[in-house]
Amino acid sequence: MIAAELLWLTTRGGWSIADAALRLAPGALMLVALRAALTGMEWQWVSLPLLLSFPVHLADLARARRK
């Protein structure tokens, strides 16, 4: 579903691929963490995507602020 949204934003929404990817990546990483938690994986596999989503979110905010 996220890939479909990325495709729609870049083809119909007029967004660049970098803008759309930075906007969607934190949510995708949080979905990966949710899946890891719901399937009973160890805490490291839950926390890793959450930790990675924060710097990507900050990069998205910085990019949006520059525009």
Secondary structure, DSSP 8 states (H G I E B T S, - for coil): -HHHHHHHHHHTS---HHHHHHHHHHHHHHHHHHHHHHTT--HHHHHHHHHHHHHHHHHHHHHHHH-
